[in-house]
Amino acid sequence: MNIETLSPFILTLVTFVPAGGALLLVFFPRRNRDVRLFVLAVSLLAFIVSLHLPAHLVRSQPGFQFEVNEQWISSPNIHYHMGVDGFSMWLVLLTTFLTPLCVLISWGIHDRVKEFFILLLVLETALIGVFTSLDLFLFYFFWEGTLIPMALLIGIFGHGRRVYAAVKFFLFTMIASVFMLVAILWLYAKVGSFDFVTVQDAIRTGQVSNFGAASLWLFLGFFVAFAVKVPLFPLHTWLPDAHVEAPTAGSVLLAGVLLKMGTYGMLRFNLGLFPEQAQRNAPWIMALALIGIIYGALVAMVQPNMKKLIAYSSISHLGFVVLGIFSFTLAGLNGAMFVMLAHGISTGALFMLAGILHERRHTYEIREFGGLATPMPIYAALFLFIVLSSVGLPLLNGFVGEFLVLSGAFRARPVYGILGATGVIWSACYLLWMYQRVFFGKVTHEVNNTLPDLNVFERAALWPTAVIALVMGVAPLLWLGTIDPAVHNELVPFAQVASKMVGR
């Protein structure tokens, strides 16, 4: 099959290969080893197929590519409309890249293995669908579709207070999504279509009646749903509980991909549909992002639980993304997108590393460790490498995005860049201090002397993250080359908004 024949179907294949695997898995015999191998093969197939996207994306073209747009339901007017650009394509790749690693890191699961991996594959399809959907109904369908498998992964396969954490996660995100649903239905009532491009064109050409009066409420309807998912301060309280109680694979996909649904939504919908309201509301949103950066870092610093520390670090790092998005600068938006990808790799790896320790000691308490660099040298070296990438060491993935975000924030308003830069300092403090307490000093618990180093499955899950972290730091243009045209396209309306404001 040649490229021209494959391209119209590629997004459907990428999206539904995991769901197809989950369906076949229902009829699979309950032999744990065969189930694991089958799921690994399916997730690797999805990743391999998704590589078609960056390989054949026209980098100079800013609009949506690989589009498929077919009538799905005639009344109401719902289309099966999918497409990707420089923003969404890399988030699809991030999802398909992390899922096989989640399979490998979950190789030691023995209870309800089949059900666990069915949920994992269904979650992968829902996540990819969020990033590829260009019909608002389809987008909302996949958006809500992520809730059930993630809540079940936490509630069934999690730790301790897993049911509480699962219910809290479900209620927070579902209730917030209702506001977005109301905004979507209002737009459909006025435009007669759920199609994102159609709605966007109708808004920009002034064809939506009463849009001026309703635009603030529509903007907030979308924003609340996305802010809870990020999560943006002060809507973040569900996240630490969900992370601490989730199984390792659940935490990896939650931090690595699911949180990016919120920042992607802000980029695609809040900026794409409501540029004037985005500009007007940017000051208080950037203030909340700065509070999240500093608050998340300070709270992370005093956490006795390793997994909760990493969870609060996510709140801090995602604050950088929101700061970059609402700076409305080329550097800020490029940096925000790069931070999303870098955070997915680094924090996903940190949760895998924390999960490995939990499997050996059944605790995340930092005081239970110390001196692990001696019995687990390979593990300690990889942990340090990922910590340095998350801190933002030059030549690793965390540096480029944060530098661009702070540059953009400084151009928007110098105080934003100055305050945001303190988050970089705090992240070095809490991550390096955690590393010191876990890996150096005397071994305070004799059992730590006998802890085994990484096994083959753990190494196979972790080494790809370390390699990608290095490549992203050394050759960021491999990513920024396709992100930049999408950023330019996204910022076109803001030049018009700025000229209107100057005219007034």
N, C-alpha and C positions, 0 to 999 in steps of 0.2 A: 504494500500500500504506500503510495507516494505522499509527500507532505500536503499537497493540495487536497487530497482525498481525506487525510486524517484530521486536518485542522478543524473542520466544522464539528467534529465529534470529540475533540480532545478534552474539553472541559467536562462533558458528560462522563467520559471514561474516568478522568481523574477523580471526579466527585463520587461516582457510584461504584467504582471497583471495591472500595472497602465495604460498602453496604452489601454488595453482591457476595463478598466473602463471608460477611456476617450471616447472610441468609443460608449459604451453603453449610456454614458451621452448625446451624440448627440441626441438620440431618447427619452431622458427623458423629461417629462413635466416640464414646467418652474415654479415649485413650489420651492421657495428658500430653505425652510426648508428641503424638501425631497432631494434636490440636495446636500446640505451640509452633511446630514446624509449618503447619498450614497457614497460621496467622502471620508468621514472619514472612512467608512467601507472598501472601496477599499484600501486606504493608510495603514490602520491597517493590512489588509490581506497581503499586500506586505511586511510589517515589520515582521509579524509572520512567513511568508514563508521564509524570509531571515535569520531567526534565525536558520534554518537548517544548514547554512554554518558554523558558529563557533561551533555548537553542534557536527558536524560530520567531521570537518577538522582534518586530521592527523597531529598533531602539530610537529612531528619530521620529517615530509616530506617537503623538501624545494621547490619542483617544483609546477607546476600548478595542481590543483585538481578540481573535479566536471566538467571535460572537456567534451565538445561536439564538434565534428569536422566532419561536413558534407559538401559535395560539394554543393555550392549554385549556382554559375555560372561557366560553363565549360570554356568559353572563353570571357573575360580574366579569369584566374584561381583564382576564389574567393571562399573562404570557409566560412561557418557559424561555426567559431571556437571561442569558449568561454571557459574561465577557470579563476580561481582565485588562488591567493596565499596569504601569510600573509600580503602583502601590499594592494592588491585590495579588499580583502574580507572585511576589516574594513571600507573602503571607501564606499562600497555597503551598509553596515550596517548603516553608518552615514547618507547616503541618505535616506534610508527607515525609519530611526528613526526621522529625522527632518521633513519629509513631513507631517505626521499626525499632528505634532505640528504647522506646517504652516497652515493646515486646521483649527485648533482650533483658532489660533490667527487671522484668517481671517473671523471668524464667523460673524462679524459685517458688512461685505461687502453686499451692497444691489443692486448695479447697475451691470448688466451683470454678475450675479453670475455664471450662467452656463458656460459662456465663460471663466471666470476667472479660474474655477476649471478644465476645460478641458485643458487649457494651463499648469496648475500646474502639472497635471498627465502626460501629454506628456513630459514635462521637466524632470520629475522624471525618466521616461523610458530612455530618452536620456542620462541622467547622469549615470544611472546604466550601460547602454550599453558601455559607455566610459571605465568604470573600469573592465568590464568583457570581452571585445573584445580582441582576440588574432590574428585576421586577420587585417592587416593594412588598407585595404579598409573598413572593417566593423567598425574599430576604427574611421576612418576619417568620415564615414557616421554618426555615433553617435555624434562625436565631433562637426560637423557642425549642427547636429540636435538640439543641445542645444541653438543655437543662436536665432532661430526664436521665440520659446515660451518665452524665457527670454526677447528679445527685445519687443515683444508684451505686456508682463506683465508690462514692464517699460513704454512703449509708450502709452498704453491704460489706465492702472490702476494707473499710477504714479502721481506725484505732479508737480505743476509749470512748469518747463522746461522739461517735461517728453519726448517729442518728440526729442528734442535736445540730451538728455542723451541717449535715445534708439538708435538713429542713430549713435552717437559717439561710443557707445559700439559695435554696429554691425560692423561698418567699421573697427575699430581698430582690433577686434578679427578675422574678416573674412579675411582682407588683410594679417595679420600675418600668418593665416592658409595656405595661398597659398604657402608660402615657404616650409611648411611641405609637402604639396601635391606634389610639384616638387621633393622633396627628396624621397617620397614614390614611385613615378613613376619611378625614376632613379633606385631604388633598384629592382623594379619589372622587369624592362627591363633587368637587369643583372642576376637576380635569377630565374625569371619566376614564382614567387609566391609572394602573399601578406602575407603569413603566417609568423607570428612573429618568431616562433620557427625555421622554415625553413631558414628564412633570417638570424637570429642570428647564426645558425650553419654554414651557408655558409660563413659568415664573419669571424667567429672564425677559420674555417679550411682553409681560404685563397682561397676560390673558386670564389670570386667576382672579376672579372677583373677590373683593374684601380681603385680599392678601395682606395689604398694609396693616390693617387692624389686627389680623390674626397671626402675623408673622412671628411676633415675640413668643406667643403661646405655642406655636408650632415648633419653633426653635427649642424652647424649653422642654417640650414633650420628647423630642429626640434626645436632647442633651441629658435629661435625667436618666433615661435608660442606659445611655453610654457611660455616664459618670459613675453609676453604680457598678457597671461591669469593669471599669478601669482597674481598681476603684479609686475615685477622687475623694480626697478629704472633704467633708466629714462622713462620706457614705461608704467608708471602708471597713466597717466593723465585722462584716461577714468573712472577710478574707483570711485573717489569721486562724480562725477556727477551722475553716474549710481546709487550709493547707496542712495544719497540724494533724488533723484526723484523717486526711485522704491517704490512700495508698500511694506509693512512690510514683507510679505511672500517672495517676490522677493529678498529683501535684505538678508533674512535669508538663502535662498538657494544659493544666489550669494556668500556670504561670507563663509557660512558653507560648501558648496560642490563645486561650480563651480570654485572657485579659486584653489581648490585642484587638478583640472584637470591639471593645469600647473605643479605643483610640482610632481604629479604622473607621468606625461609625462617625466619630466627630469629623474626621478628615473627609469622608465621602459625602455625608449628609448634612451635618451642621455647616460646614464650609461650602459644600457643593450646592445646597439648596437655599441657604439663608446667609449669603455673604454680608449683607448689610447688618443683620442682627448679630452675626459673629463678630463683626468689627465693633459694634456698640457694646456688646457684653464681654469683650475680651479682657478689660481691666480686672473685673472681679474673678473671672475664670483663671487668669494668670496668677492672681493673688492666692486662690485656692491651690493651684499647682505648686506655687512656692512654699506654701504652708505644708503641703503633702511631702515635698522634697525634704524639708528640714525636720518636720515632725516624724516622718517615717524613719529617717536616719537616727534621730535621737532616741526614739522608742526602740529601734533595733539594737542600739548600743547597750541597753540595760536588760536585754532578754536573756534568761537563763537557758532557754530552749533553742537549740540550733535551728530547728525548722521554723519556729516562729520568728527568729531573727531574719532568716532568709525571706519569709513572707513580708515582714515590714520593709525589708530592702526593696521588694517589688513595688510597694507603695511609693517609696522615694524615687526609684528609677522611672516609674510610669509618670510621675510628676514632671520629669524632664520632657517626656513625649508631649504632654498637654501644653507645657510651656512653649515648646517649639512650634506646635501646630498653631497656636493663637498669637504667635509673633508675626505671622503673615509675611515672613521673609523667605527668600530662597534658601538661605543657610538653615533657618529654623525648621522649615518643613522637610528638607533633605535630611537634616540631623534627626528629626523626630522619627522619620521612617527607618533610619539606620539604627537608632536606639531600640526601636521595636524588635528588629531582627536580632541585634546583638544581645538584648535582654533575654529573648527567647532561647538563644543558645547557652549563654552563661548561667542564667538562673535555672534553666532546665537541667543543666549539668550539676549545679549546686544541689538541687533537690535529689538527683540521682545519687550523688555522693553522700548526702545525709541519709538517704534510704539504705545505702549499703551498710553504714554503721548501725542503723536500727535493726537490720536483719541479724547482725552479729551480737548486739548487746540489748536489743529491745528497749532502747531509750534514746531520746534526743537531748537529754540534759547534758549541758556542756561540762558540768562539774564531775560527771561520771567518766570523763576521758582525761587525757594528758599523756604526753610522751609517746603518742602513736606513731611518730615518724620512725622509730626504731623497728617495731614489729611489722609495720605496713609502709615500707619506703616508696613503692610505686604509687600506692593510693595517696600518700602524703604529697608526692611530687605533682600528681595530676590535680589534686585539690588546690595546691598553691598556684598552679598555672591558671586554673579557672577563677580563683579568687582575684588574681592580678588582672585578668581580663574583665571581671566585673567591676573592679576598682577604677579601671580606665587607664591602665598602663599603656604608654605609647607603643605602637606596633601590634597591639591586640585590639579586639573588636570594640571594647567599651570606650576607647579614646575618641575615635573619629566622630561618632554620633553626638557624644556629650559636648565636644568642642564646637561642632556646628550649631547645636541647639543654643549653647551659651553665646555664641557669636550672633545668632539671630535675635536672641532675647536682648542682648546688649544694644543692638541696633534699634530694636523697638523702644527700649527704655533702659538706660544704663543700670538703674537700680535692680532691674529684673536679672540682668546678667551677673551682677555682683552677688546678690542673694542666692541665685541658683548655683553659683560656683562653690558656695560653702557646702552644698550637698556632696560635691566630689571629695572634699576633705573629710566629711563625716563618714562617707562610705569606706574610705581607707581605714578610718579608726575602728569601726565596728567589725569589718571583715578581717582585718589583720589581727585584731585583738582576739577574735574568735579562733583564728588559725593558731595563734600562739598558745592559747589555753588548751586546745585539743591535741596539738601535735608536739609541743615542746614541754620542757620541764620533766619532773619525775613521774613515773607511772604510779599513780595513787591507788589503783585497783589492780590486783595481781592478774585478774582475768584478761586485762588488756595486753599483757605480755604474750598471750597465746592467740591473739586475733589473727586469722589468716589474711593474707594480702588479696588483691583482686583476682577473681577467677576469670576464665576465658570469656564468659558472657558479659561480665561487668566491664572488662577491658574493651570488648567489642562495642558496648554501648557508650563508653566514655571517650575513647580515642577520636571518633569522628567529631565530637563537639570541640575537642582541643584543636584539631586540625582546622576546622572552619573558623574558630576564634582567631587563629593565627592568620589565615588567609584574608579574613575580613579586615584585619588590622593592617596587613602589608599591602593588599590590593583592593582598597575600598571602591575603586572605580568600577570594578566588576558589578557592583550593586548600584552605585550612584549613577552610572551611565544610563540605566533604565529608569531609575527613580526620578532623575532631574526633568525629563520631558513631561512627566505627569505632574510634577510640582509647578512647572511653568504654566501648564494648562489650568491647574487649580487656582493659581493666583491671578489669572486674567480678570475675573470679576472684581477683585479687590482694588485694582487700579481704577476701575470705573467708580467704585464706592468712594475711594479716596478723592477722586475729582469732584464727585457730587458734594461731599462734605466741605471741600475747599470752596466750592461755588456758593454754598450756603453762608 
